[in-house]
Amino acid sequence: MFQMKNVGRKIAKCRKERGMTQMELANQMGISFQAVSNWERGSSMPDISKLPELAEILGVSIDQLLGEEAPLVKAAADNRMEEFLETTPVKPEELKQAAPILHPEQVEKVLEKVEDQMEPEDIVEVAPFLEQDTVDAMAIQVAEKPEKKGKADYSFLIKLAPFMSEEVLDAMVMQCLEEGGDLPQLQGFLPFLGDDTIDKLMRHVLDKGGKIGDLDKLAPFIDEDILNELVEKRIEEGGELPEFQKLLPFLGEGTIDKLARHTLKMGKSLGDLSRIAPFMDEELLDELVKQQMERGGKLPEVQPLLPFLGEETISLLVKKTVEQGGSIGSLSGIAPFISEDTLDELVMKRIDEGGNLLEIHSLLPFLREDTLRELVHKTLDEGGDIGSLAGLAPFLDEETLDEVMDRMMDEGDKMPEFHALFPFLSDRMLQKLWKRAQNGGGGTAPEPESAEDEAEETAAGAEGTAAEAAAEAAGAGWEAAQEALRAGLESAHIHLAGAAEKQQSKAKKRVAEYLKRFSGRGKREE
């Protein structure tokens, strides 16, 4: 066959050599410039009736335009097709080469001359250029050849399926079933079959002792009402979730809801719904989770469902967990799914009740900057020292840290106490500390030449000082936060893996937001 892109490049080259625009060529030929553009981009081929005129305008032969000798095409372009076919032997290769550029009726005429020479592979290549009735007739002829012993060559017919009529395809599929064929053998036909034939195939599978789960390959093509009816009937008979797992993406919400309630009625836990949760209506899932928590359910039971719950339900879960005696630190595994408002509220409430920063270390990556700033100043107001702030430093913005440094210097704190914060301070604050040290403000500040120098000098000067302990505390806080995030996201991704795209989007978006917030709060030198 002719390569459309090669022909297109040849047309463009010849046009430019003659100093013509696409519009000028189009006007000379009485066609749109879009048609010329499509030729040159290789999106379509010139109509065969236009080839002689196009070749003449561009000053080349038809063979040169097409890139190879094409006597059959030249004869068709000169309206000499019948004469050519009567006097010149034609081979299937010539038909395959010319088919994309010939008119359908011309392809049919050539086919009459070479049909007895055509192999199945040849038929497949020219099928897109034939009339549907012709393809049907050729498919039936190949299927009924004596050497096939009465059995159709379905591997070949599947390749022809996109160009065949639904009526003929349906008849062939039913014939295959009568001859003992099975569903895997007919898989390639499914997208092209009529609803009635799909229904017959489904009944055939079930009548042969197949289970409802064996319909998974047929499911995308089965009428949704029929599939829902079958599944609901099986649910009433006592069917369990694993039977329907592969069918879930094709079931209606009502049927999914019945399956969820049936699963719980069978004595399964909410956690067992994790496989069905991606396909459930969020309101129903929230309702079931709330009911479970009201009956005394614990957070671990519903943790696999977190990526699919609404924010209000997750907030309720969190509050119930705390009310039932759970520590605020135990929430780290679900922190990526807790709304910022709820998490900030719980953290500040715990701090007001006398809690300390160590309890909330694992939640720091998920708190708002305003909440982190409030925690810092509250710690200082209650007599906290620089060591108690070291674990917070990796999560604070430069502005807040500068505020803390200004306040501590105003209160007379000594320079050695600040060493643990040096890697996180702004250039402005490092300059200020350097000048203070030079003016006798106590201790030694690193000369702020670069971020790398700051980190190296801080590490070197910290040994044997109170800053060493503070630096270790900061590192511990950072590692604890990382571990908390990993644990939470691991749980999320495990259950997101099987989710349908529609149900994944919300949970994925929230996880991505937390990842973005977290990644921006690490140590600068990392």
C-alpha positions as CSV (number, residue, x, y, z in Angstrom):
1,M,0.0,0.0,0.0
2,F,1.1,3.6,-0.6
3,Q,2.5,5.4,2.4
4,M,0.3,8.5,2.8
5,K,2.9,10.4,4.7
6,N,5.5,9.8,1.9
7,V,3.0,10.9,-0.7
8,G,2.2,13.9,1.4
9,R,5.8,14.9,1.7
10,K,6.2,14.6,-2.1
11,I,3.3,16.8,-2.8
12,A,4.5,19.5,-0.3
13,K,8.1,19.3,-1.8
14,C,6.8,19.7,-5.4
15,R,4.4,22.5,-4.5
16,K,7.2,24.5,-2.7
17,E,9.6,24.0,-5.6
18,R,7.0,25.6,-7.9
19,G,6.6,28.5,-5.4
20,M,3.0,27.8,-4.7
21,T,1.0,28.2,-1.5
22,Q,-1.5,25.6,-0.4
23,M,-4.3,28.0,-1.1
24,E,-3.0,28.6,-4.7
25,L,-2.8,24.9,-5.4
26,A,-6.3,24.4,-3.9
27,N,-7.7,27.2,-6.1
28,Q,-6.2,25.7,-9.3
29,M,-7.7,22.3,-8.5
30,G,-11.1,23.7,-7.3
31,I,-10.8,22.2,-3.9
32,S,-10.4,23.5,-0.3
33,F,-6.9,24.4,1.0
34,Q,-7.8,22.1,4.0
35,A,-7.8,19.1,1.5
36,V,-4.3,20.1,0.4
37,S,-3.2,20.4,4.0
38,N,-4.6,17.0,4.8
39,W,-2.7,15.5,1.8
40,E,0.6,17.0,2.9
41,R,0.2,16.0,6.5
42,G,-0.4,12.4,5.4
43,S,-4.0,12.4,6.8
44,S,-5.6,11.5,3.5
45,M,-4.8,10.7,-0.1
46,P,-5.8,12.7,-3.2
47,D,-8.9,11.4,-4.9
48,I,-7.9,9.2,-7.8
49,S,-9.8,11.4,-10.2
50,K,-7.6,14.3,-9.1
51,L,-4.3,12.6,-9.6
52,P,-3.7,13.4,-13.3
53,E,-4.5,17.1,-12.7
54,L,-2.4,17.3,-9.5
55,A,0.6,15.6,-11.2
56,E,0.3,18.0,-14.2
57,I,0.2,21.1,-12.0
58,L,3.2,20.0,-10.0
59,G,5.1,19.0,-13.1
60,V,5.6,15.3,-12.2
61,S,4.3,12.0,-13.3
62,I,1.7,10.0,-11.2
63,D,4.4,7.4,-10.5
64,Q,6.7,10.1,-9.2
65,L,4.0,11.6,-7.1
66,L,3.2,8.2,-5.5
67,G,6.8,7.2,-5.2
68,E,6.6,4.0,-7.2
69,E,5.3,2.6,-10.4
70,A,1.5,2.1,-10.2
71,P,0.1,1.0,-13.6
72,L,-3.2,0.0,-12.0
73,V,-3.7,3.4,-10.4
74,K,-2.7,5.2,-13.6
75,A,-5.3,3.2,-15.6
76,A,-8.0,4.0,-13.0
77,A,-7.0,7.7,-13.1
78,D,-7.3,7.8,-16.9
79,N,-10.7,6.0,-16.8
80,R,-9.1,2.9,-18.5
81,M,-9.8,0.5,-15.6
82,E,-11.9,-2.0,-17.5
83,E,-9.6,-2.1,-20.5
84,F,-6.6,-2.5,-18.2
85,L,-8.2,-5.4,-16.4
86,E,-9.1,-7.2,-19.6
87,T,-5.6,-7.0,-21.1
88,T,-3.3,-7.0,-18.1
89,P,-3.0,-9.7,-15.4
90,V,-3.3,-8.3,-11.9
91,K,-2.0,-9.8,-8.6
92,P,-3.3,-9.4,-5.1
93,E,-0.2,-7.3,-4.2
94,E,-1.3,-4.7,-6.8
95,L,-4.8,-4.5,-5.4
96,K,-3.4,-4.1,-1.8
97,Q,-1.1,-1.3,-3.1
98,A,-3.8,0.6,-5.0
99,A,-6.9,0.0,-2.6
100,P,-6.4,3.1,-0.4
101,I,-6.5,5.4,-3.5
102,L,-9.2,3.7,-5.6
103,H,-12.9,4.2,-5.3
104,P,-14.8,1.3,-3.6
105,E,-16.4,0.3,-6.9
106,Q,-13.0,0.2,-8.5
107,V,-11.6,-2.0,-5.7
108,E,-14.6,-4.4,-6.2
109,K,-13.8,-4.7,-9.9
110,V,-10.1,-5.5,-9.3
111,L,-11.2,-8.0,-6.6
112,E,-13.3,-9.9,-9.1
113,K,-10.0,-10.6,-11.1
114,V,-7.9,-11.6,-8.2
115,E,-10.3,-13.1,-5.7
116,D,-9.3,-16.7,-6.3
117,Q,-5.7,-15.8,-5.6
118,M,-6.5,-14.0,-2.3
119,E,-5.2,-15.5,0.9
120,P,-7.0,-14.7,4.2
121,E,-4.3,-12.2,5.1
122,D,-4.8,-10.4,1.8
123,I,-8.6,-10.1,2.4
124,V,-7.9,-8.6,5.8
125,E,-5.7,-5.9,4.3
126,V,-8.2,-4.8,1.7
127,A,-11.4,-5.2,3.8
128,P,-11.4,-1.5,4.9
129,F,-11.8,-0.5,1.3
130,L,-14.6,-2.9,0.4
131,E,-18.4,-2.7,0.6
132,Q,-19.7,-4.4,3.8
133,D,-21.7,-6.9,1.7
134,T,-18.6,-7.9,-0.1
135,V,-16.7,-8.5,3.2
136,D,-19.6,-10.5,4.5
137,A,-19.6,-12.7,1.4
138,M,-15.9,-13.3,1.5
139,A,-16.0,-14.1,5.3
140,I,-18.8,-16.7,4.7
141,Q,-16.9,-18.2,1.8
142,V,-13.7,-18.6,3.8
143,A,-15.6,-19.9,6.8
144,E,-17.2,-22.6,4.7
145,K,-14.2,-23.8,2.8
146,P,-14.0,-27.7,2.7
147,E,-10.5,-27.7,4.2
148,K,-12.0,-26.2,7.3
149,K,-14.0,-29.3,7.8
150,G,-17.2,-27.4,8.5
151,K,-15.6,-25.2,11.2
152,A,-15.0,-21.5,10.7
153,D,-11.5,-20.1,11.0
154,Y,-12.5,-17.7,13.8
155,S,-9.0,-16.3,14.3
156,F,-9.3,-15.0,10.7
157,L,-12.9,-13.9,11.0
158,I,-12.1,-11.8,14.2
159,K,-9.8,-9.7,12.1
160,L,-12.6,-9.0,9.6
161,A,-15.2,-8.4,12.3
162,P,-14.9,-4.5,12.3
163,F,-15.9,-4.5,8.6
164,M,-18.7,-7.1,8.7
165,S,-22.4,-6.6,9.3
166,E,-23.7,-7.3,12.8
167,E,-26.2,-9.8,11.3
168,V,-23.6,-12.0,9.7
169,L,-21.3,-11.8,12.8
170,D,-24.2,-12.8,15.1
171,A,-25.0,-15.8,12.9
172,M,-21.3,-16.9,12.8
173,V,-21.0,-16.6,16.6
174,M,-24.1,-18.7,17.2
175,Q,-22.7,-21.3,14.7
176,C,-19.5,-21.4,16.7
177,L,-21.5,-22.2,19.9
178,E,-23.4,-25.0,18.1
179,E,-20.0,-26.5,17.0
180,G,-18.8,-26.6,20.6
181,G,-17.0,-23.2,20.7
182,D,-16.5,-21.4,24.0
183,L,-16.3,-17.8,25.1
184,P,-12.5,-17.3,25.0
185,Q,-12.6,-18.4,21.4
186,L,-15.1,-15.7,20.6
187,Q,-13.6,-12.9,22.7
188,G,-12.5,-10.8,19.8
189,F,-16.1,-10.7,18.4
190,L,-17.7,-9.2,21.5
191,P,-17.4,-5.4,20.7
192,F,-19.2,-6.0,17.3
193,L,-22.1,-8.2,18.4
194,G,-25.7,-7.3,18.9
195,D,-27.4,-7.2,22.3
196,D,-29.4,-10.3,21.6
197,T,-26.3,-12.3,20.8
198,I,-24.5,-11.0,23.8
199,D,-27.5,-12.1,25.9
200,K,-27.4,-15.6,24.3
201,L,-23.7,-15.9,25.0
202,M,-24.3,-15.0,28.6
203,R,-27.1,-17.6,29.0
204,H,-24.8,-20.1,27.3
205,V,-22.1,-19.6,29.9
206,L,-24.5,-20.0,32.8
207,D,-26.3,-23.0,31.3
208,K,-23.0,-24.8,30.9
209,G,-22.5,-24.6,34.6
210,G,-20.5,-21.3,34.6
211,K,-20.6,-19.1,37.7
212,I,-21.6,-15.5,37.6
213,G,-18.0,-14.5,38.0
214,D,-17.2,-16.2,34.7
215,L,-19.1,-13.4,32.9
216,D,-16.3,-10.9,33.6
217,K,-15.1,-10.9,30.0
218,L,-18.7,-10.4,28.7
219,A,-19.6,-7.8,31.4
220,P,-18.6,-4.7,29.5
221,F,-21.1,-5.7,26.7
222,I,-24.0,-7.0,28.8
223,D,-26.9,-4.7,29.3
224,E,-26.5,-3.1,32.8
225,D,-30.1,-3.9,33.8
226,I,-29.7,-7.6,32.9
227,L,-26.3,-7.9,34.7
228,N,-27.7,-6.2,37.8
229,E,-30.7,-8.5,37.8
230,L,-28.4,-11.6,37.6
231,V,-26.2,-10.3,40.4
232,E,-29.1,-9.4,42.7
233,K,-30.6,-12.8,42.2
234,R,-27.4,-14.4,43.1
235,I,-27.1,-12.2,46.2
236,E,-30.5,-13.4,47.3
237,E,-29.3,-17.0,46.9
238,G,-26.4,-16.3,49.3
239,G,-23.6,-15.4,46.9
240,E,-20.6,-13.7,48.5
241,L,-18.5,-10.7,47.5
242,P,-15.5,-12.7,46.0
243,E,-17.9,-14.1,43.3
244,F,-18.7,-10.6,42.1
245,Q,-15.3,-8.9,42.4
246,K,-14.6,-8.8,38.7
247,L,-18.0,-7.5,37.8
248,L,-18.0,-4.5,40.2
249,P,-17.0,-1.9,37.6
250,F,-20.1,-2.8,35.5
251,L,-22.8,-2.8,38.2
252,G,-25.2,-0.1,39.1
253,E,-25.0,1.8,42.4
254,G,-28.2,0.2,43.6
255,T,-26.8,-3.3,43.1
256,I,-23.5,-2.3,44.7
257,D,-25.4,-1.0,47.7
258,K,-27.3,-4.3,48.1
259,L,-24.0,-6.2,47.8
260,A,-22.4,-4.1,50.6
261,R,-25.3,-4.5,53.0
262,H,-25.5,-8.2,52.2
263,T,-21.7,-8.6,53.0
264,L,-22.2,-7.0,56.4
265,K,-25.3,-9.1,57.0
266,M,-23.2,-12.2,56.4
267,G,-21.1,-11.3,59.4
268,K,-18.2,-9.6,57.6
269,S,-16.6,-6.4,59.0
270,L,-16.5,-3.0,57.5
271,G,-12.9,-3.7,56.6
272,D,-14.0,-6.4,54.3
273,L,-15.8,-3.8,52.2
274,S,-12.4,-2.3,51.1
275,R,-12.6,-4.3,47.8
276,I,-16.0,-2.9,47.0
277,A,-15.6,0.6,48.5
278,P,-14.1,2.2,45.3
279,F,-17.4,1.5,43.6
280,M,-19.8,2.4,46.4
281,D,-21.8,5.6,46.7
282,E,-20.0,7.8,49.2
283,E,-23.1,8.6,51.2
284,L,-23.9,4.9,51.8
285,L,-20.3,4.1,52.8
286,D,-20.4,7.1,55.2
287,E,-23.7,5.9,56.6
288,L,-22.4,2.4,57.3
289,V,-19.2,3.6,58.9
290,K,-21.1,6.0,61.2
291,Q,-23.4,3.2,62.3
292,Q,-20.4,1.0,63.1
293,M,-18.8,3.7,65.2
294,E,-22.0,4.3,67.1
295,R,-22.0,0.6,68.0
296,G,-18.6,0.9,69.5
297,G,-16.5,0.1,66.4
298,K,-12.8,1.1,66.5
299,L,-10.7,3.0,64.0
300,P,-8.6,0.0,62.8
301,E,-11.8,-1.6,61.5
302,V,-12.5,1.2,59.1
303,Q,-9.0,2.3,58.3
304,P,-8.9,0.5,54.9
305,L,-11.9,2.6,53.9
306,L,-10.5,6.0,54.6
307,P,-9.6,7.0,51.0
308,F,-13.3,6.6,50.1
309,L,-15.0,8.4,53.0
310,G,-16.2,12.0,53.2
311,E,-14.4,14.6,55.3
312,E,-17.3,14.8,57.7
313,T,-17.3,11.1,58.4
314,I,-13.5,11.1,58.9
315,S,-13.8,14.0,61.3
316,L,-16.4,12.0,63.3
317,L,-14.1,9.0,63.3
318,V,-11.2,11.0,64.7
319,K,-13.3,12.6,67.4
320,K,-14.7,9.2,68.4
321,T,-11.2,7.8,68.6
322,V,-10.0,10.5,70.9
323,E,-13.2,10.3,73.0
324,Q,-12.6,6.5,73.4
325,G,-9.2,7.1,74.9
326,G,-7.0,7.0,71.8
327,S,-3.9,9.3,72.0
328,I,-3.6,12.1,69.5
329,G,-0.4,10.6,68.3
330,S,-2.3,7.4,67.2
331,L,-3.9,9.5,64.5
332,S,-0.7,9.8,62.5
333,G,-1.6,6.8,60.3
334,I,-4.8,8.5,59.1
335,A,-3.6,12.1,59.2
336,P,-3.4,12.4,55.3
337,F,-7.2,12.0,55.2
338,I,-8.2,14.3,58.2
339,S,-9.3,17.8,57.2
340,E,-6.9,20.6,58.3
341,D,-9.6,22.2,60.4
342,T,-10.3,19.0,62.4
343,L,-6.6,18.2,62.9
344,D,-5.6,21.8,63.9
345,E,-8.5,21.9,66.4
346,L,-7.5,18.6,68.0
347,V,-3.9,19.5,68.3
348,M,-4.5,22.9,69.9
349,K,-7.1,21.4,72.2
350,R,-4.5,18.8,73.4
351,I,-1.9,21.5,73.9
352,D,-4.3,23.6,75.9
353,E,-5.0,20.5,78.1
354,G,-1.3,20.3,78.9
355,G,0.0,18.1,76.1
356,N,3.5,18.6,74.8
357,L,5.2,18.8,71.4
358,L,6.5,15.2,71.7
359,E,2.9,13.9,71.6
360,I,2.1,15.6,68.3
361,H,5.5,15.2,66.5
362,S,4.1,12.7,64.0
363,L,1.3,15.1,63.1
364,L,3.5,18.2,62.3
365,P,3.7,17.6,58.5
366,F,-0.1,17.9,58.3
367,L,-0.7,21.1,60.3
368,R,-1.3,24.5,58.8
369,E,1.4,27.1,59.1
370,D,-0.8,29.3,61.3
371,T,-1.2,26.4,63.7
372,L,2.5,25.7,63.7
373,R,3.2,29.4,64.5
374,E,0.7,29.4,67.3
375,L,2.3,26.2,68.7
376,V,5.7,27.9,68.7
377,H,4.6,31.0,70.5
378,K,2.5,29.0,73.0
379,T,5.6,26.9,73.8
380,L,7.7,30.0,74.4
381,D,5.0,31.7,76.4
382,E,4.9,28.7,78.7
383,G,8.7,28.8,79.3
384,G,9.8,26.4,76.6
385,D,13.5,26.8,75.5
386,I,15.2,26.4,72.1
387,G,15.6,22.7,72.6
388,S,11.9,22.1,72.8
389,L,11.5,24.0,69.4
390,A,14.2,22.0,67.6
391,G,11.7,19.3,66.5
392,L,9.4,21.9,65.1
393,A,12.0,23.8,63.0
394,P,11.9,21.6,59.9
395,F,8.2,22.4,59.5
396,L,8.3,26.1,60.1
397,D,8.6,28.8,57.4
398,E,11.5,31.2,57.6
399,E,9.3,34.1,58.6
400,T,8.1,32.3,61.7
401,L,11.6,31.2,62.6
402,D,12.9,34.7,62.2
403,E,10.1,35.9,64.6
404,V,11.2,33.3,67.1
405,M,14.8,34.3,66.8
406,D,14.0,38.0,67.3
407,R,11.9,37.3,70.3
408,M,14.6,35.0,71.9
409,M,17.3,37.5,71.3
410,D,15.2,40.3,72.8
411,E,14.7,38.1,75.8
412,G,18.5,37.7,76.2
413,D,19.1,34.2,75.1
414,K,22.6,33.3,74.3
415,M,24.0,32.4,70.9
416,P,25.0,28.7,71.6
417,E,21.3,28.0,72.2
418,F,20.5,28.9,68.6
419,H,22.9,26.4,66.8
420,A,20.1,23.8,66.2
421,L,18.1,26.3,64.2
422,F,20.8,27.6,61.9
423,P,20.1,25.2,58.9
424,F,16.5,26.6,58.8
425,L,17.0,30.3,59.2
426,S,16.8,33.0,56.5
427,D,19.9,34.7,55.1
428,R,18.7,37.9,56.8
429,M,18.6,36.3,60.2
430,L,22.0,34.6,59.7
431,Q,23.5,38.0,58.9
432,K,21.9,39.4,62.0
433,L,23.3,36.6,64.2
434,W,26.7,37.0,62.7
435,K,26.8,40.7,63.5
436,R,25.6,40.0,67.0
437,A,28.4,37.5,67.5
438,Q,31.0,39.9,66.2
439,N,29.7,42.6,68.5
440,G,30.1,40.4,71.6
441,G,26.6,39.0,71.7
442,G,27.9,35.7,72.9
443,G,28.8,32.5,71.2
444,T,29.8,32.1,67.5
445,A,27.5,32.3,64.6
446,P,28.4,30.7,61.2
447,E,29.5,33.2,58.5
448,P,26.7,33.0,56.1
449,E,28.5,32.4,52.8
450,S,26.3,29.6,51.6
451,A,23.7,27.1,52.7
452,E,26.2,24.3,52.6
453,D,28.7,26.2,54.7
454,E,26.0,27.0,57.2
455,A,25.1,23.4,57.6
456,E,28.8,22.2,57.8
457,E,29.8,24.8,60.4
458,T,26.7,24.2,62.4
459,A,27.4,20.5,62.6
460,A,31.1,21.1,63.5
461,G,30.3,23.6,66.2
462,A,27.5,21.6,67.7
463,E,29.7,18.8,69.1
464,G,30.1,19.0,72.9
465,T,27.5,21.7,73.2
466,A,23.9,22.0,74.3
467,A,23.1,22.4,70.5
468,E,24.1,18.8,69.9
469,A,21.1,17.5,71.9
470,A,18.8,20.0,70.2
471,A,20.0,18.9,66.7
472,E,19.4,15.3,67.6
473,A,15.9,16.2,68.7
474,A,15.2,18.0,65.4
475,G,16.4,14.9,63.5
476,A,14.2,12.6,65.6
477,G,11.2,14.8,65.0
478,W,11.8,14.9,61.2
479,E,12.3,11.1,61.0
480,A,9.1,10.5,63.1
481,A,7.1,12.8,60.8
482,Q,8.4,11.0,57.7
483,E,7.6,7.6,59.2
484,A,4.1,8.8,60.0
485,L,3.5,10.1,56.5
486,R,4.8,6.8,54.9
487,A,2.5,4.7,57.1
488,G,-0.5,6.8,56.3
489,L,0.1,6.9,52.5
490,E,1.0,3.2,52.3
491,S,-2.4,2.4,53.8
492,A,-4.0,4.8,51.3
493,H,-2.3,3.5,48.2
494,I,-3.0,-0.2,49.0
495,H,-6.7,0.5,48.9
496,L,-6.5,3.0,46.1
497,A,-4.9,0.4,43.8
498,G,-8.2,-1.3,42.9
499,A,-10.3,1.8,42.8
500,A,-12.2,3.0,39.7
501,E,-10.9,6.2,38.2
502,K,-14.0,8.2,39.3
503,Q,-13.7,7.2,42.9
504,Q,-9.9,7.5,43.0
505,S,-9.7,11.2,42.0
506,K,-10.8,12.7,45.3
507,A,-8.6,10.6,47.5
508,K,-5.6,10.9,45.2
509,K,-6.0,14.7,45.1
510,R,-6.0,14.9,48.9
511,V,-2.9,12.7,49.2
512,A,-1.1,14.7,46.5
513,E,-1.9,17.9,48.5
514,Y,-0.4,16.5,51.6
515,L,2.7,15.2,49.8
516,K,3.2,18.7,48.3
517,R,2.9,20.3,51.7
518,F,5.2,17.8,53.3
519,S,7.9,17.9,50.7
520,G,8.3,21.7,51.1
521,R,9.0,21.5,54.8
522,G,12.2,19.4,54.9
523,K,15.6,20.6,55.8
524,R,16.9,23.0,53.2
525,E,20.2,21.1,52.7
526,E,18.2,18.0,51.9
